[in-house]
């Protein structure tokens, strides 16, 4: 399952993501992973969440981000939730490439029971039509 938390900068997307992370930690029987650019969330989320600073892995586009997420899933079959903050800062502002990555992840998730939530800093109307169904 994929969810997109979409809105312009300053509209509370990261705060909503933190609440979703906290809720996931309370109910999961698996592992929770949070990917972000930097480590700004380290004091806001539970210590049991695997916090990953994407800057340490030279991920700079959506193909690399897809591979990174797929690698995390391949390396640990106990992952229940993956959260990605500041998605467009990580992969670039190419919304078409982002849409392609989401479609590839959707196909991958048909074989895995992982929920992935992204924050996306843009207007909801800018989201590509092929992935609007994931906007919450």
C-alpha positions as CSV (number, residue, x, y, z in Angstrom):
1,X,0.0,0.0,0.0
2,X,1.3,3.5,-0.9
3,X,0.2,6.8,0.6
4,X,1.2,10.3,-0.4
5,X,0.9,13.2,2.0
6,X,0.9,16.1,-0.4
7,X,0.9,19.9,0.1
8,X,3.0,23.0,-0.3
9,X,5.9,23.7,2.1
10,X,4.8,24.5,5.6
11,X,1.4,22.8,5.5
12,X,2.2,20.2,8.2
13,X,3.2,17.2,6.0
14,X,6.1,16.2,8.3
15,X,4.0,16.5,11.4
16,X,1.4,14.2,9.8
17,X,4.2,11.8,8.9
18,X,5.5,11.8,12.5
19,X,2.0,11.0,13.7
20,X,1.7,8.1,11.2
21,X,5.1,6.8,12.3
22,X,4.0,6.9,16.0
23,X,0.8,5.1,15.2
24,X,2.6,2.4,13.2
25,X,5.1,1.7,16.0
26,X,2.2,1.1,18.4
27,X,0.5,-1.5,16.2
28,X,3.2,-3.2,14.1
29,X,4.5,-6.7,14.6
30,X,7.4,-5.8,12.2
31,X,10.0,-3.1,11.7
32,X,9.4,0.5,10.9
33,X,11.9,2.4,8.7
34,X,12.0,6.2,8.2
35,X,14.1,7.6,5.3
36,X,14.9,11.3,5.4
37,X,17.4,13.8,4.1
38,X,19.4,14.6,7.2
39,X,18.4,13.4,10.7
40,X,16.0,16.1,11.7
41,X,13.4,13.6,13.0
42,X,15.7,11.7,15.3
43,X,14.2,13.3,18.4
44,X,10.6,13.2,17.1
45,X,10.2,9.5,16.5
46,X,10.5,6.3,18.7
47,X,14.0,4.9,19.1
48,X,12.8,1.6,17.7
49,X,12.3,3.1,14.2
50,X,15.2,2.6,11.9
51,X,16.1,6.1,10.8
52,X,18.0,6.3,7.6
53,X,19.8,9.5,6.4
54,X,19.6,9.1,2.6
55,X,22.4,11.6,2.2
56,X,24.8,8.9,3.4
57,X,23.9,6.7,0.4
58,X,24.3,9.1,-2.6
59,X,20.7,8.7,-3.7
60,X,19.9,11.7,-6.0
61,X,17.1,10.5,-8.4
62,X,14.0,8.4,-8.3
63,X,15.5,5.3,-9.9
64,X,18.1,5.3,-7.2
65,X,15.4,5.8,-4.5
66,X,13.4,2.9,-5.9
67,X,16.5,0.7,-5.8
68,X,17.2,1.8,-2.2
69,X,13.7,1.1,-1.0
70,X,13.6,-2.3,-2.8
71,X,17.0,-3.1,-1.2
72,X,15.7,-2.3,2.2
73,X,12.7,-4.6,1.6
74,X,14.9,-7.3,0.3
75,X,17.3,-7.1,3.2
76,X,14.6,-7.4,5.9
77,X,11.4,-9.3,5.4
78,X,10.1,-8.1,8.8
79,X,9.5,-4.5,7.6
80,X,5.9,-3.4,7.9
81,X,6.1,0.3,7.2
82,X,8.5,2.6,5.3
83,X,8.1,6.4,5.6
84,X,9.9,8.8,3.3
85,X,10.1,12.5,4.2
86,X,10.9,15.3,1.8
87,X,10.6,13.0,-1.2
88,X,11.2,15.6,-3.9
89,X,14.3,16.9,-2.1
90,X,15.7,13.3,-2.3
91,X,14.8,12.4,-5.8
92,X,14.6,15.7,-7.5
93,X,11.6,17.8,-8.6
94,X,10.7,15.7,-11.6
95,X,7.1,14.7,-10.8
96,X,6.9,12.5,-13.9
97,X,9.9,10.4,-12.7
98,X,8.3,10.3,-9.2
99,X,5.1,9.0,-10.7
100,X,7.0,6.3,-12.6
101,X,8.8,5.3,-9.3
102,X,5.4,5.0,-7.5
103,X,4.1,2.8,-10.2
104,X,7.1,0.5,-10.0
105,X,6.8,0.4,-6.2
106,X,3.1,-0.4,-6.5
107,X,4.0,-3.4,-8.6
108,X,6.6,-4.5,-6.1
109,X,4.2,-4.2,-3.2
110,X,1.9,-6.7,-4.8
111,X,4.4,-9.3,-3.5
112,X,5.1,-7.7,-0.2
113,X,3.0,-6.6,2.7
114,X,4.7,-3.2,3.3
115,X,3.0,0.1,3.6
116,X,5.0,3.0,2.2
117,X,4.2,6.7,3.0
118,X,5.8,9.6,1.2
119,X,5.6,13.4,1.9
120,X,5.5,15.4,-1.3
121,X,5.9,19.2,-1.3
122,X,3.8,20.4,-4.1
123,X,0.2,21.2,-4.9
124,X,-2.2,18.3,-5.1
125,X,-3.1,19.4,-8.6
126,X,0.5,19.0,-9.7
127,X,0.6,15.3,-8.8
128,X,0.6,13.1,-12.0
129,X,-2.8,11.6,-12.8
130,X,-1.4,8.1,-12.7
131,X,-0.7,8.3,-9.0
132,X,-3.4,10.7,-7.7
133,X,-5.2,7.6,-6.2
134,X,-2.5,7.4,-3.6
135,X,-3.0,10.9,-2.2
136,X,-4.5,11.0,1.2
